[in-house]
Amino acid sequence: MYVEAPDYPPALSADLPTVFLAGGITNCPNWQQEAAHALADFTVFNPRRRAFPIHDPAQTPVQIAWEHHYLHQADLTLFWFPASDPRLATQPITMYELQQPGDVRGPDG
């Protein structure tokens, strides 16, 4: 299953493990599509929208809420950092996500 921001599907398959794609978006190639194809046996949470409405300030809190929700719902988080000029792609949001504590779950999930 594939879930792209800002969508919230009504139900997720309990049969598939979930993975959040944390990594560069701004000034980065669309690595998320390649990762999603490689992770076909997972439910993939992709924060990169096909067309982010950059001039709509109301979308920023929507995006942040979506990312926070699925970052904490995911069984796994895949981090990707670009090999690039750090003046162009510092990825502060990815660095923040890297510092988030994992969801500690008991033996019953």
N, C-alpha and C positions, 0 to 999 in steps of 0.2 A: 504494500500500500504506500502511496505517496501523498504527503500532506504539505502543502505550500502555504506560507503566510499570505494573507491573514485568515485563511480558512480554518474552521473548527468542524471536522466531520462529526456526524451524529454518533458514530460508534467506530471503535478501532478493533481490529482482529486480535483477540487474546492469544491466538496461536503464533503470532509473529513477534520476535523481539523488536524493540524500537530503538532508533538511533537519531540523535540530533546532529545536524551538520553545522558545526561551529567553525567559522573561519572567514577569511577575507571576502568582502563583497565589493566595496568601493575600490576602483582602480585595479581590479583583479579579474582574471578570466572566470567564466562560469564553470568552475570546477564542481559545483554542486550537482549539475546534471550528470556528469561523468560518475561521480560518487553514487548518486541515486541508482544509476543503471547497474553499477557493480554490487550494490547492496539490495538486490532484488528479493532476497530472502528475509528482509527486514521491513518494518514500517518506518519510512524515512520522513523526518520532520525537517523541512527545508525553509529557512528564514528568508532566502532570496526570492523576491517576487519577480514575476516576469516583467512587470512594469510598475515600479514604485512611484506613486504620485508625489514626487519630491517637492512640489510647490503647494502641497496641502498640509499645513502644520498639524491638522487634526490626526493625520496618519501616524505621526511619530509615537504618541502614546499607545495607539493600536498595535503598532509593530513591537514596541517594547513589551507590552502585556503578552502578546503571542509568544515571543521568544522566551520570556520568563516562564510562562506556563509549560511550553513543550521542553524547555531545557530541564525542568524538574520532573517532567513525566517520562522522559526517555530512560531506557535501560542503559544505554551507552551514549557517549558523546564522542564524535569524531572531530578532531581539531586539525585544521589545515592552515598553514602559514605560507604566504607566497615568498618566493625568492625574488626580491625586488628592492628598489631604491626605498629605504625607510622614510625618506621625505615624502614619498607618494602613497605608501601603504603601511601605515603603522598599526592599523587594526586595533584600536583601543577597546572596542566592544568585545572582540575575541579575547583580548587579555583579561577583561572583566569576567567573561564566561569561564575562562580557565581557572579563575580564583574561586568560583562558586563551589560550595561544598556539595558533595554527592548526596543523593537521596538514600539514606540508610534505611533499608527495608528488612523486616523480620523474615523468618523462615517461611511465613505464609504469604509473602509477596507484599 
